[in-house]
Amino acid sequence: MIRTTIFCALLLSHFGTSQVFLKTQGQKIVNQKGENVYLKGLGLGGWMLQEGYMLKTADFAGTWKTENGEWLQYTLTINLTKEYKLHIRYNNESATSSRVSIKDESGEILAQIDLPPTDKEWKTIIAQKINLSKGEKKLRLYFDIGNVNINFFELK
């Protein structure tokens, strides 16, 4: 099972610490080792997301309103070539469904998932199966239709 929690960098100071937290030194951004960190840009909502941050799952941490066209990318190590079920825990307080596409590093769509309104409730949806081969993979969650809070996704 591969599980990752998704959360905003701005919330991190309230919930824990990490060896890879970023800080500013004048106009430079460095990690705790003092190494320069180069950013590739911000999402449409103005958020910067850094890969590799992990926190214990909670209903109040790690979520935010996504916008159309935003995306998150994760580098995963797949230990076994097989068909995985994708689980996404989310809530959608809007009146319409959101949609997320799961893409591989080449941009191929592996799955598209509609996330129906949930009011203020958290729900876990099990999406279609995704075939992944053994090795390091980059998966991108692309928000075709945003306005959804994502708590975590899991491959089983």
N, C-alpha and C positions, 0 to 999 in steps of 0.2 A: 504494500500500500504506500502510495506517495501522497503526502498531504502538505499543503502550504496555506498559511494564513495571510490574508491580504490586509494591509493597513496603511494609513497615512503616516508619513515620516513625522509630521507635526505632533502626532499623538504619542510618540515613543517616549518622550521624557516623563510622561505620567505613568508608564507601565513597566519600565525596566531599562536595562542597559545592554549594549552590544559592543563587541570589539571593533565593529566596522562603522560605528556612528560617524557621521560627518560633522565637521565644524568649520567655521571660517577663521582665517588668520589674515586680516586685512581683506584683500580682494581674492585671495586663494581659498580653495576648499581643500581640506586635508582630512585623512582618516586619523585614527588614534596613534598610528605608527608614524605620523608626520608625512606620509606620502601624498603627493598631489593627486587629486581626483578630478577627472575631466568629465563634464556632463554633456550629454548629447541633446539636451533640450527639455522643455517642459511639456506636459500634457495640455490639452485644450483648456482645462479648468485651472491651469497655472500651477499644478502640483508637480513636484519632482519625486519620482519613485526610485528607490535603490533596491536592486535585487539582493536577496539573501537575508533580509530581516525576518525573524520568526518570533512569534509570541504565542502564548497559550490562548486557545480560542475562547472568546467571551462574546456575549451578545452586544456589548457596547464598544468593543475595540476593533479597530482595523477595517472600518467601513466608511464609505463616503458616497456621495451622489456622483455617479459616472455620467459623462456626457457623450453624445453621439460622436463617433470617430476616435474616442480615446482607446488606449490599449495598454496592457500589462504584459511583459515578457518574462518568462521564467526559464532557467536552465536546469534541467532535470537529468539525473542519472537513472536510466532504465536498466534494471538488472535482468529482466526476462522479456524476451520477445513474446508478446501475446496481445489479445484483445482486452482492453481495459474499459471498465465502466467509469464514466465521469460523473462525480457527484458535486453539485454546487450548492452551498448554503447562502441564501440571499434573503433580502426583503425588498419589496417594490411597493412604495406607498402611492405611486401614481395610479391613474385610472386606466392606463393602457399597458400592454405587455412590453417588456424590454427584450432585446435580442443580443446574444453574444455569439460570436464565431470563434472557434478554436482553430488556430492556424499553426502550421509547422514553420520551420525556418525558411523554407522556400516560398511561403505565402499560400500554400495549398490549404484549403479549408478541410479540416478533419471532421468538424461537427458544427452545427448551428443549433442553438438552444433558445427557445422562447421562455422568458421568465415572467409568468403572469402576475398580476397584482396580488399582493398578500396583505394589504392594509398595513398594520404595524407588526404583523407576525413574521417570525423567521421560518423559512421552509428550506428543506433540502430536496433538490430535484435530481433525479438520476437521468442523465442524458444518454443519447445513443452511445454505442461502443466505439472506441477509438483503437485502431491497430498501431502499436508502437514497437519498433525493433530495439534490441539491446544497444546500449551506448548512451552517450550524452546527447540530449535533445533540447532544442529551444521550442517552447510552446508559447504562443501569444494568444491572450484573451482580448479579442477586438470587440468593442461595444458598438454594434451596428445601430442599435437604439438604446441609449443610455437611460439615466434616471433610475438606477438601481443601486442598492447597497450590497456589496459582496463581502461575506465573512471569511469563507475559505472555499477552495476546490480540492478535490481528492480523486486520485485514480486508484481503482481497486481491481 
